[in-house]
């Protein structure tokens, strides 16, 4: 989520009131178990709410920004978060993650994920080694080929590194909708542990083929762009939550949007990005409580489309 998303989100939160957002955060910290989904290839479970770092963590050496992000990161872990996703494509985000983890004392259960985004096998090896150094991990939990870039070269390296124990899971991402046909073919033929793509209540294209295929092939799914780059908050701004939101323990629109995603049976986790502490509290609260069933998912779609 970008900074402009944050501005529109503020408007969506205002109608509900800050006290309800705070209540959601307190619920998450109260000892209630976080919702976890399994990675099919191993059965290992991870929390359904992770942390994306595109744009929001690209702050360079700014001490003021790093100080602000320390609070954001601490809230993430306090609310049972583990999965942090990045990429060399995201500027200084990997470096910033490494600095933040060092400052707060890296939790034992951090699940570090990043990507390779370059042409050439040798260049890919160098880039992935650099990413691991930047993020301060000796073993990368999930390494993904970003946007299918030179995926044949990099996938061979990833298979070798997984056998050697240098990475735990192999993943891949398409470049949004335009590469879905090519990506589907890769998913059908290659032993990927995890795939990452966009999905939200407005953008449901992957429900047709990619999500069912991931389920059939035993692949975990990591979801990005959960708020449609702020468009969902623009639609919901000034609108009161429907009564049914209480049925799934939601006090904000953000929680509704996130719970819609993670309630899909083929979704493993979602990675909203934010650089704001109150947004992190809000996001993490979506990882607790009840999820919508099929009937309520349809109601959420109808409600949002009518906003």
ABEGO torsion letter per residue (X at the ends): XBAAAAAAAAAAAAAAEAAAAAAAAAAAAAGBBBBBBBBAAAGBBBBABBBBABGAABAEABAAAAAAAAAAAAAAAAAGBABBBBBAAAEAAAAAAAAAAAAAGBBAABBBBBBBBBBEAAAAAAAAAAAAAAAGBABBABBBBBGGBGAAAAAAAAAAAAAAGABABBBBBBBEAAAAAAAAAAAAABBBABBBBBBBAABAAAAAAAAAAAAAAGBBBBBBGAAGGGAAAAAABGBBBBAAAAAAGBABAAAAAAAAAAABAABABBBBBBABAAAAAAAAAAABEBBBBAAAAAAAAAAAAAX
